[in-house]
């Protein structure tokens, strides 16, 4: 078995105290017994809801090679016949392990933040850079105070590229994380009204996102959306943080990574881009102008990381939207098929606008309708009613035929839509789900979008259960 870490290196990284006979090494790092694989080290971190020490026996049963535990909790573990590394604080030990992983790697390190598109852009980078080297990247949305050090600790010594997603919903959260990651390239996808309930303005959000520049390695790069109204603020912040090279991506004619042409396709996009003077034509495997914008960030970061741009551009065609982030399903109704677009993972005003425009660009069959199924956008604070109501104007500019709404905040949108527009509002997800199931028919394009906490993924699952996937239909 190959070792991600030798026990000796782990002990040294966290300055821990070994208890029992440690194995030669471990194959991975885990903080969750439900996903722990045999041979891994289990770090018993204390989370918001659970304390990992309470799952020490479960970690043993799952095949953990060793445990990393807190000195204070050691007596409660009793006479556990299990090799352990004892530390004052397990989360701090995970951070120290992550820092040691960063110190030993020769990979080009990329960090991604932004109000929308972080995970999509990170996954696209993972996909395209895998065509030119060994890639390590964050799992799912592991972008917080435990997700980032965990991703670092899991980084193999021999990877060529490492990609980290860094999120926040309060000022000061990105700073300590990016100083652990120490990226060569820091990417800001977009500044938008996400988590606006915790900030006074979009400028404050931009300044919090700009903390990512404070950890950039000497001689490194900042890659910023040139079309964003807060580009100048971010550009100034990057230079103030000492970033050596600041680049822009977008349609702006001053962007060094510029979208020259965009042609939407039913399930993809064709783009022509100029990447630092080099002309590139590519097919992006997922549809939507926002995906073309993300592809520019991907091409720009790959170029700055020294990757083969021709191979990377070719790999863009293999990008697929993630579950809850634009994944498409072709489902069978009685007389044909309809398209389901799953955007149920997250929502803020910018991503909601992009999703509504994506629905507008989606073809419908004979007699088909474009149906938007929308739920609350969370964490908008005192701005919530205004921002939900403002979606009415965006919808009015598209060919959306019907809007189904649920959630207390979406009531504002229901009231803002014209009286002759076909809109249905229900207070709860279950009531709306029943209505959607009863309404959809062959030829339709249905887009489901909300913040994750609203639970609109249940509507997606109900549709997928009620209507078979086209490939499985008899």
N, C-alpha and C positions, 0 to 999 in steps of 0.2 A: 504494500500500500504506500502511495506517495504521501508525504506529509506537507500540509500547508505550513505548519509550524512544528519545530521540534519543541519538546517540553522545556528544554534548556533555554531556548530563545524566548518562549512565552514567559517563563519565570523572570528572565532578565528584562523583558519589555515592561512588565508591570511591577518589577521589584517585589515579587510576591514571596510568600513562605510556603515551600512544598510540604505537603503532609502525605505520608504513605509513599509507596513506590510508584513514581510517575512513569507513564509509558514513554517510549522513544519519541513519539510525536502524535499530533492529531491531524485528521484530514480536513477539518473545517471548524467553524465557529457557529454556535447556536445560542439564542436566548429564548427559544420557544420549544418546549418538549413535543408539541404537536407536529413540528416539521423537522425535529432533530433526526439526523441520520447516524447510524452506528459509526464510531470512530471519531466523532466530533467532541470538542470541548464545550461544556455548557456553562455559560456565564449567568449566574443567578442574580440578574439585575432586579431592582425594585422599580416597578412601573407605577402608573397612576392608579391602576385597579388591582394589580397582583404583585406579589413578591416572589421572585424566582426561587428563593430558598424553600418555599412551600412545595416546590415541584422537584426537589432533589431526587426523591425516590423514583418519580416518573422518568427523570432524565437517565437514571441508572438502568431502568427497565427498557428504555428506548435504545440503549447501547452507547451512551456517552462514555468517552474514554477517560475524561477527567472533569472535575467540577471546579469552577472559580467562585469562591464564596467569601462573604464578609466575615471578618474576625468577630464582630459583635454577634453574628448569628451562628457561629460555630457550635456553641453549647447546645443549641436547640436541634442540631443535626444528630446529636447522640453519637453512638459508636458506628458510624457509617463506614463500611468496609469499601471505601472508594478513594482513589487518589484525588487529591485536591490541591489547589493553589489558593492560599488564604491571603486576602488583601484588606486594607482598611475600607475601601469603597469599590464595589464591583463595576459600577458605571465608569468611574474614573480609571479603573484597570482596563476596561474596554477601550476607552479613549487613548490610554497609553499604548495599548496593543496596536490600535489604528495608526498612531503616530510612528511606531516602529515599522509598520508595514509601509508607510509613506516614505520613511527614511531609506528603506532598502530597495525600493523599486527604481527602475530606469524608465518606466513608462511615461509617455506623454499624458499629462493629467488635465482633464477638462471638467470644469464645474458649470452647471446650468442652473439659473434661477429665472424668475419672471412670474407675472400674475396669471398667465395662461400659457399652455404649451410646453411646460417643463418636461413632464413625463413623456409626452409624444416625441419631443425633440431628442431627449435622452435615448429613447428606444430606437429612434431612427439612426442616431449616431452609433449605437451598439450594432445595429444591423449592417450599416454600410462599412464601418471600420473592421468588422469581422471578415470582410472580403480581402483585407490587406494585412491582417495581423491578428494577434491574440488580444481579445478585449475582455476587460472586467468592468461591470457597470452595476449601479444600484438595482436591487430587486424591487419590483413594484414601485411604490412611492416612498421608499426608505430615505426620507429627506430631512429628518428632524434630529433632536439631540441624542437619540440612540441609533437612529437609522444610518446616519452618516458615519459615526465611528464603527458601527457594525460592518458597513460596506467596506470601509478601509481595512479593518481587521481581516476580512475575508479575501483581500486582494492577493493573488498569487505573485510571487517574486518575479516571475518571468513574463508577465503580460507586457504587451507593446503599448496599449492604450487603456486608460482608466477613466471612466465617466461617472461623475457624481451629480446627483440632483440635490439642490439645497433649497429648502422652503422656509417660510416664516409666516406668522400672522401677528407678530409684535416687533417693534424695533429692538435691535440688539441680538436677535436670534441667529442671524447669519454669521456675524463676526467671529465667534469662537469656532464655528464649524469650518469656515473657509480657511482659518488659520491652521486647522488640522489637515485639511485637504491640500493646501498649497498648490493650486492649479497653475499650469503653464498658460491656460486659456480659460477666461471667465466669460460666459455667455449670458446676456439678459434678453429673454425672448420678447417681452412685452410688459408695459406698465398699464394696469387696468384696475377697476374698482373692485378688487377682491380683498376681503378682510377690511373693507373701508370702515366698518364699525369700530376698529381698533386704531384708526388714524383720522386726522383732521382733514386730509386732502390727498390727492394723487401725488403731489410733490413729496409728501411725507412717505408714502409708499415707495416712491422712486429712491428716496434717500436711504430707506431701509434695505431695499434691494441692492443699492450701490455698495453696501458693506462687503459684497462679494469681491470687490476690487482690492480690498485691504489685505487679502491673503495671496494675491498673485505673485508668483515667483519673479525674481529680478530678470529683466529682459523679456517678460511675458506679455500676454495680449489680452485686451478687452474687446469683445465682439458684441455690438449693441444694435438694436433695431433702429435703423436710420429713419424709418417712417414714423416712429413714435414721437408724439409731441414733447416728450421729456428726454429726447436724445441729448440736447445740450446740457441738461442737468446731469445726466449720467456720464457724458463725455468729460465734463468738468470734474466730476467726482473721481473718475478713473485716473485722470491726470494728477489730481491732488493726492491720490493714494500712491502715486509713483509708478503707475503702469507704463511700461516703455512704449507700447504700441496700441493705439486705439483704432478700431475698425468699425465700419457700419455695414449692415446688410439691409436690403429692402428694395423698393422701387424708386426711391429718391435718386436723382441723377448724380448725387455726390457719394453714394454708397460704393465702397470698393467691391462688395459682393452684391451685384445688382440683378434684379429680375428684369429681363428685357422683354420677354413675351410669356404669356400664360394662356393656355388653352384648356378649358375644363373638359373632362371626359366623364361618362356615367359613373365609372368606378376608379378613376385615376386622373392625373393631370399631366399635360405636356408643358415643359418649361424650357425657355432659353435664358441662360444666365451668363453674366460676365464676372468671373471670379479673379479679382486682382489682375485684370487685363486679358485673361484667358477665356475664350468663348466656349460654353458648355451647353449641349442640348441633352435633356434627360426626360425620362418618364418617371413620375412620382406615383408609387403604387396606390396611394390613398387620395381621394378627391378633395377639392376645396382650395380656395385661394390661401387660406391660413396654413394649409399643408405645404403649399408652394413656398410660403414665407418661412416656414420651419425648415424646408429643404435648403434654403439659402444659408441659414445658420449652420446647418449640417455640412454643407459644402465648404463654407468659410472656415469652420473649425477644423475640418479634415485637411484643408490646404495649409492652415497655420501649424497643424501637427506634423506636416511633412508627408502626408499620405499620398498615394498615387490617385490623382484626381479623376482620371479616366475610369479607373476601376470603381471608385467610390460613386461616381455619377451613374454608372451602369447598375450598381447595386440599389439605387434609389427605387427602381421598379419593383423590388421585392418587399418594400415597406408595406405592412398591413396595420390598419387601425386596431388599437387595443380594445378589449371589452370595456364598455362604458365611455370610450373616448373616440367614438365615430365608427365602431365596427358595424358592418352591414350584414344583414341576413336577407336572403330571398326565401320567403315563406309562401306556402301553397294555400290559397283560398279556393272556394268551390270551383270557380271557372277559370282559374289561372294563378298568377303569383302576385305578391306585393312586396315592396322593399321596406325593411325595418332598419332604421339607423339608431344605434344605441349610443347615446350621449349622456347616459344616466349617472356618470361618476362624479361630475363636478359642474358648477355653473357660476359664472359671474357675468356682468354686462357685456364684456368683450367676447367671451366664449359663447354666450347666448346669441349675440349678433352673428358670429361666424357660423353657428349651427343653423340658424334661421336662413342665412344665405346659402348654406350647403343644401338645405332642403329645397330651396328655390331652384337650385341648379340640378336637382335630381329629376331625371325623366319619370313620367308616369305613363301607365298603359292606357288603352282605350277606356274612357269613362272613369279613369283614376283621379284621385284628389291628393293634394299635398296637405298632410295633417300634422300639425305641431302639437305635441303633448308636453306641456311645460309645468314644472314645479318650482317652488321657491328657490331664490338665490339667497344663501345664508351669509351672515356676518357683514351685512351692509349698514347696520346701525341706524342712525337717524336719516340716512340717505335712502333707505330701503324702498319706501313708498314711491318716491320720485323715480328711482331707477327701474322699478318694476313697471310703473306706468309708462315710462319712456319706450318700452319695448313695443307699444302699440304703433308708434311711428315707423319702427323698423319693419314690423309685420306688414303694415300698409304698403310699403314699397316693394313687396314681393308678391308672388303668385300663390301665397298660402291660402288654401280654401277653407280650412277649419282649424280652430284652436281649442284644445281641451286643456283645462287648467285645474290645478289642485294646490292647496296650501293656503295659509292665512295671508301671506304676502301677495300671492297671485290674484287675490280678490281685487287689488288695485288695478291690475292689468285688465281683468274682466270688465271693470267699470270704465276703463279708458278706451276700449275698443268701440268702434261705431255700432249703433244698435242693429244695423242691418247685416253686420258681419256674423258668420256662423261660429259662435263661441259657446262653449259649455264649461261651466264652473261647478266643481264639487269640493266640499271641504276636505275630504280625505282621499288617500291614495286608493283604497279598496273600492270606493264608489266610482271613482274615475276609471279604474281598471275595468270594471264591469261594462262601463259605457264604451270604452275603447274596443274591447273584445266584440261587442255587439255591432260596432260601426264599421270596422275595417272590411275591405273587400278587395277583390282582384284589381290590379292596376294602380292601387294606392301607393304613395310613399309616406311612411310614418316616421317621424323623428321624435324621440323621447329624450328630454333634457331637464335636468334639475341638479341641485346640490346633492351630494351623496347622502347626507343625513335625512333627506326627505323620503328616501326609499323607493324612488321610481324604477330602480333596477327590478323590482317585483313586477312592474308592468311589462318590462322587456321579457322577463322569464315567463310570465303568463302568456304572452303572445307566442313565444317560441314553443311553449307546451301545447297551446291550443291549435297551432298551425304548423304542420310538418315542414322541415327544411326542404327546399326544392330538390336537392340532390338525393334525399331519402324518399321522395314521393314515388308512389307506384306509377 
